[in-house]
């Protein structure tokens, strides 16, 4: 029996497969309904299709290219982190966050590893292995949807804030958003999807044209180039003047508020003068600042970073309030299972797979 080579999420290829084998295009609508609405994973169980098409799908298509290596849920039950394995044995992570308000959010990865080198983030230690294909990103989404369905819950939001920089894999990210928002597929509102970027300025404007309703979050983390360069290498390529110009153009096209992520690292990003610089940088803009308490990770001793006190974060908020800039302090979820912001580093049994020890544990476990 031949090995299936077509993802069930690749609509064009499936329609072509049907037509090349003498079947009408309308049959795809039945497949689409079975996969995304009825959540069927076994092609032989799609009773609306004739046996010949079910066999054709089984022989040529696969439902998912990802396997669940492990899934762990936080003690409070709000966060579940999936360690997922790709067809070529790359490992990625996705995180479900169950908010007390009742909404359920999935944080997806768009790359295996990350090339950005942000010093406060554990994922950079993995470096970039490869981009994820659009169907692999949707595989993450469907794994979460099936997991939540067992709890009689539905997925409401998707945030591209996992492993990788979305705007360095924009073609696949774009395709995955289109599938996620297609009414006959995952059927999420564009307004319930957020893309987070380190600041790839040229793509920000293109994103505004392609998805004017989808939310944009920018990892700012510092109000001046000197500090930003020291923690985010991307600032060497796209310094703040270039970044802010692209954002202003984005706002002019979309009239949407931009969310700025600002990580609070003691003695690095939390000097009170930076609060005033941040207010000056964002004044008179459609802006909302998310202050992110720094989450420690296993290499904390090598960078010396420590979390900022809540008192200082509150002082930052007070400064922004004087300039009429709204802000929130992000509620940390999943830090007990290393699923919080900046902690995604392929943890396996307490060790990151980015380390030699972690890799040895994982390999011995799979042999």
PEVENWO-V379390 format. One record per pair of residues at least 24 apart in sequence whose ideal C-beta (glycine too) atoms are under 10 Angstrom apart, sorted by the first residue. I is the first residue (numbers start at 1). J is the second residue. Records with the same first field share a line. If there is no record, write none. Layout:
I = J / J
This chain:
1 = 58 / 59
2 = 59 / 60
3 = 59 / 60 / 62
4 = 43 / 57 / 58 / 59 / 60 / 61 / 62 / 63 / 65
5 = 60 / 61 / 62
6 = 57 / 60 / 61 / 62 / 135
7 = 61 / 62 / 63 / 64 / 65 / 133 / 134 / 135 / 136 / 138 / 139
8 = 32 / 34 / 35 / 36 / 41 / 43 / 57 / 61 / 62 / 63 / 64 / 65 / 135 / 138 / 139 / 142
9 = 35 / 36 / 61 / 62 / 63 / 64 / 65 / 133 / 134 / 135 / 136 / 137 / 138 / 139 / 141 / 142 / 175 / 176 / 179 / 185 / 186
10 = 61 / 133 / 134 / 135 / 138 / 175 / 179
11 = 178 / 179 / 182 / 184 / 185
13 = 60 / 61 / 135
14 = 56 / 57 / 60 / 61
17 = 53 / 56 / 57 / 59 / 60 / 61
18 = 53 / 56 / 57
20 = 56
21 = 52 / 53 / 56 / 60
22 = 52
23 = 49 / 50 / 52 / 53 / 56
27 = 53 / 56
28 = 53 / 184
29 = 184
31 = 57 / 61
32 = 182 / 184 / 185
33 = 184 / 185
35 = 63 / 142 / 185 / 186
36 = 138 / 142 / 145 / 179 / 182 / 183 / 184 / 185 / 186 / 187
37 = 184 / 185 / 186 / 187
39 = 142 / 145 / 146 / 149
41 = 142 / 146
62 = 87 / 135 / 139
63 = 139 / 142
64 = 135 / 136 / 138 / 139 / 140 / 142 / 143 / 146
65 = 132 / 133 / 135 / 136 / 139
66 = 90 / 92 / 94 / 132 / 135 / 136 / 137 / 138 / 139 / 140 / 142 / 143
67 = 139 / 143
68 = 94 / 143 / 147
69 = 93 / 346 / 348 / 353 / 362 / 365 / 366
70 = 347 / 348 / 349 / 362 / 365
71 = 96 / 143 / 147
72 = 334 / 336 / 337 / 338 / 339 / 347
73 = 98 / 147 / 334 / 337 / 339
74 = 98 / 333 / 334 / 335 / 336 / 337 / 339 / 340
75 = 334 / 336 / 337
76 = 100 / 333 / 334 / 336
77 = 151
78 = 104 / 331 / 333 / 334 / 339
79 = 107 / 332 / 333 / 334 / 335 / 336 / 337 / 339 / 340
80 = 106 / 144 / 147 / 148 / 151 / 334 / 337 / 339
81 = 107 / 334 / 337 / 338 / 339 / 340 / 343 / 344 / 347
82 = 106 / 109 / 140 / 143 / 144 / 147 / 339
83 = 344 / 346 / 347 / 348 / 353 / 362
84 = 109 / 112 / 136 / 139 / 140 / 143 / 346
85 = 362 / 366
86 = 112 / 129 / 130 / 132 / 133 / 136 / 139
87 = 133 / 136
88 = 112 / 129 / 130
89 = 366
90 = 126 / 129 / 130 / 132 / 136 / 346
91 = 126 / 129 / 163 / 346 / 348 / 353 / 354 / 359 / 362
92 = 126 / 129 / 132 / 136 / 137 / 139 / 140 / 162 / 163 / 164 / 344 / 346
93 = 123 / 140 / 162 / 163 / 338 / 339 / 343 / 344 / 345 / 346 / 347
94 = 137 / 139 / 140 / 141 / 143 / 144 / 147 / 158 / 162 / 163 / 339 / 344
95 = 140 / 144 / 159 / 161 / 162 / 333 / 334 / 337 / 338 / 339 / 340 / 341 / 343 / 344
96 = 143 / 144 / 145 / 147 / 148 / 151 / 153 / 155 / 333 / 334 / 339
97 = 157 / 159 / 331 / 333 / 334 / 339 / 340
98 = 148 / 151 / 153 / 333
99 = 156 / 157 / 331 / 333
100 = 331
101 = 156
102 = 153 / 156
103 = 153 / 154 / 155 / 156 / 157 / 192
104 = 144 / 145 / 147 / 148 / 151 / 153 / 154 / 155 / 156 / 157
105 = 144 / 155 / 156 / 157 / 158 / 159 / 161 / 192 / 194 / 333
106 = 140 / 141 / 143 / 144 / 145 / 147 / 148 / 155 / 156 / 157 / 158 / 159 / 160 / 161 / 162 / 180 / 188
107 = 140 / 144 / 157 / 158 / 159 / 160 / 161 / 162 / 163 / 194 / 196 / 333 / 334 / 339 / 341 / 344
108 = 132 / 136 / 137 / 138 / 139 / 140 / 141 / 144 / 158 / 159 / 160 / 161 / 162 / 163 / 164 / 166 / 173 / 176 / 180 / 193
109 = 136 / 137 / 140 / 160 / 161 / 162 / 163 / 164 / 166 / 344
110 = 134 / 136 / 137 / 140 / 160 / 161 / 162 / 163 / 164 / 165 / 166 / 167 / 168 / 169 / 170 / 172 / 173 / 176 / 195
111 = 137 / 162 / 163 / 164 / 165 / 166 / 168 / 169 / 172 / 173
112 = 136 / 163 / 164 / 346
113 = 163 / 164 / 345 / 346 / 354
114 = 162 / 163 / 164 / 165 / 168 / 198 / 344
115 = 164 / 165 / 168 / 198 / 233 / 234
116 = 164 / 165 / 168 / 197 / 198 / 199 / 200 / 219 / 232 / 233 / 234
117 = 198 / 231 / 232 / 233 / 234
118 = 165 / 198 / 219 / 221 / 231 / 232 / 233 / 234 / 263 / 342
119 = 230 / 231 / 232 / 233 / 265 / 268 / 299 / 302 / 303 / 305
120 = 219 / 221 / 231 / 232 / 263 / 265 / 268 / 269 / 292 / 294 / 295 / 297 / 303 / 305 / 341 / 342
121 = 163 / 198 / 219 / 221 / 231 / 232 / 263 / 295 / 297 / 341 / 342 / 343 / 344 / 345
122 = 163 / 295 / 296 / 297 / 298 / 299 / 300 / 338 / 341 / 342 / 343 / 344 / 345 / 346 / 347 / 352 / 354
123 = 162 / 163 / 164 / 165 / 297 / 342 / 343 / 344 / 345 / 346 / 352 / 354
124 = 163 / 233 / 299 / 342 / 345 / 354
125 = 297 / 298 / 299 / 302 / 345 / 346 / 352 / 353 / 354 / 355
126 = 163 / 164 / 344 / 345 / 346 / 352 / 353 / 354
127 = 354
128 = 163 / 164 / 165 / 168 / 169
129 = 163 / 164
130 = 164 / 169
131 = 164 / 165 / 168 / 169 / 170 / 171 / 172 / 173
132 = 162 / 163 / 164 / 169 / 172 / 173 / 176
133 = 169 / 171 / 172 / 175 / 176
134 = 169 / 171 / 172 / 173 / 174 / 175 / 176 / 177 / 178 / 179
135 = 172 / 175 / 176 / 179
136 = 172 / 176
137 = 162 / 164 / 166 / 169 / 172 / 173 / 175 / 176 / 177 / 179 / 180
138 = 172 / 175 / 176 / 177 / 178 / 179 / 180 / 185 / 186
139 = 176
140 = 176
141 = 176 / 179 / 180 / 185 / 186 / 188
142 = 186
145 = 186
154 = 188
155 = 180 / 186 / 188 / 192
156 = 188 / 189 / 192
157 = 188 / 189 / 191 / 192 / 193 / 194 / 215
158 = 186 / 188 / 192 / 193 / 194 / 195 / 214
159 = 192 / 193 / 194 / 195 / 196 / 215 / 217
160 = 193 / 194 / 195 / 196 / 197 / 214 / 217
161 = 194 / 195 / 196 / 197 / 217 / 219 / 261 / 341 / 344
162 = 196 / 339 / 344
163 = 344 / 345 / 346
164 = 344
165 = 196 / 197 / 198 / 199 / 200 / 203 / 219 / 234
166 = 195 / 196 / 197 / 198 / 200 / 203 / 207
167 = 195 / 196 / 197 / 198 / 199 / 200 / 201 / 202 / 203 / 204 / 206 / 207
168 = 197 / 198 / 200 / 203 / 234
170 = 195 / 197 / 200 / 202 / 203 / 206 / 207 / 210
173 = 203 / 207 / 211
174 = 203 / 206 / 207 / 210 / 211
177 = 207 / 210 / 211 / 214
178 = 210 / 211
180 = 214
181 = 211 / 213 / 214
189 = 213 / 214
190 = 214 / 215
191 = 215 / 256
194 = 259
196 = 259 / 261 / 341
197 = 234 / 238 / 243 / 261
198 = 232 / 233 / 234 / 235 / 238 / 243 / 261
199 = 228 / 232 / 234 / 235 / 237 / 238 / 239 / 240 / 242 / 243 / 244 / 246 / 247
200 = 234 / 237 / 238 / 243 / 246
201 = 234 / 237 / 238 / 239 / 241 / 242 / 243 / 244 / 245 / 246 / 247 / 249 / 250
202 = 238 / 242 / 246
203 = 246
204 = 238 / 243 / 245 / 246 / 247 / 249 / 250 / 258
205 = 245 / 246 / 247 / 248 / 249 / 250 / 252 / 253
206 = 246 / 250
207 = 246 / 250 / 253 / 254
208 = 246 / 247 / 249 / 250 / 251 / 252 / 253 / 254 / 256
209 = 250 / 253 / 254
211 = 254 / 256
212 = 250 / 253 / 254 / 255 / 256
213 = 254 / 256
214 = 254 / 256
215 = 254 / 256 / 257 / 258 / 259 / 288
216 = 247 / 250 / 251 / 254 / 256 / 257 / 258 / 259 / 260
217 = 258 / 259 / 260 / 261 / 288 / 290
218 = 243 / 244 / 246 / 247 / 250 / 258 / 259 / 260 / 261 / 262 / 287
219 = 259 / 260 / 261 / 262 / 263 / 290 / 292 / 341
220 = 244 / 247 / 258 / 259 / 260 / 261 / 262 / 263 / 269 / 278 / 281 / 282 / 287 / 289 / 290
221 = 260 / 261 / 262 / 263 / 264 / 265 / 268 / 269 / 292
222 = 262 / 263 / 265 / 268 / 269 / 274 / 277 / 278 / 281
223 = 260 / 262 / 269 / 271 / 273 / 274 / 275 / 276 / 277 / 278 / 279 / 280 / 281 / 282
224 = 273 / 274 / 277 / 278 / 280 / 281
227 = 265 / 268 / 269 / 271 / 274 / 277
228 = 269
230 = 268 / 269
231 = 263 / 265 / 268 / 269 / 303 / 305
232 = 263
240 = 281
244 = 281 / 282 / 285
247 = 282 / 285 / 286 / 287
248 = 285 / 286
250 = 286
251 = 285 / 286 / 287
254 = 286
255 = 286
256 = 286
257 = 285 / 286 / 287 / 288 / 326
258 = 282 / 285 / 286 / 287 / 288 / 289
259 = 287 / 288 / 289 / 290 / 328
260 = 285 / 287 / 288 / 289 / 290 / 291 / 325 / 327
261 = 289 / 290 / 291 / 292 / 330 / 341
262 = 289 / 290 / 291 / 292 / 313 / 316 / 320 / 327 / 330
263 = 290 / 291 / 292 / 293 / 294 / 295 / 305 / 307 / 308 / 330 / 341 / 342
264 = 291 / 292 / 293 / 294 / 307 / 308 / 309 / 310 / 312 / 313 / 316 / 329 / 330
265 = 292 / 293 / 294 / 303 / 304 / 305 / 306 / 307 / 308
266 = 294 / 304 / 305 / 306 / 307 / 308 / 309 / 312
267 = 304 / 305 / 306 / 308
268 = 294 / 303 / 304 / 305 / 306 / 308
269 = 294 / 305 / 308 / 316
270 = 294 / 306 / 307 / 308 / 309 / 312 / 313 / 315 / 316
271 = 312 / 316
272 = 312 / 315 / 316 / 319
273 = 319
274 = 316 / 319
275 = 312 / 313 / 315 / 316 / 317 / 318 / 319 / 320 / 322 / 323
276 = 316 / 319 / 320 / 322 / 323
277 = 319
278 = 316 / 319 / 320 / 323 / 325 / 327
279 = 316 / 319 / 320 / 321 / 322 / 323 / 324 / 325
280 = 323
281 = 325
282 = 320 / 323 / 325 / 327
283 = 320 / 323 / 324 / 325
284 = 323 / 324 / 325
285 = 325
287 = 320 / 323 / 324 / 325 / 326 / 327
288 = 320 / 325 / 326 / 327 / 328
289 = 316 / 317 / 320 / 325 / 326 / 327 / 328 / 329
290 = 327 / 328 / 329 / 330 / 341
291 = 316 / 317 / 320 / 327 / 328 / 329 / 330
292 = 328 / 329 / 330 / 332 / 340 / 341 / 342
293 = 329 / 330 / 331 / 332 / 335 / 340 / 341
294 = 332 / 340 / 341 / 342
295 = 332 / 334 / 335 / 338 / 339 / 340 / 341 / 342 / 343
296 = 335 / 338 / 340 / 342 / 343
297 = 335 / 338 / 340 / 342 / 343 / 344 / 345 / 347 / 352
298 = 338 / 343 / 345 / 347 / 350 / 351 / 352 / 354 / 355 / 358
299 = 345 / 352 / 354 / 355
305 = 342
307 = 332
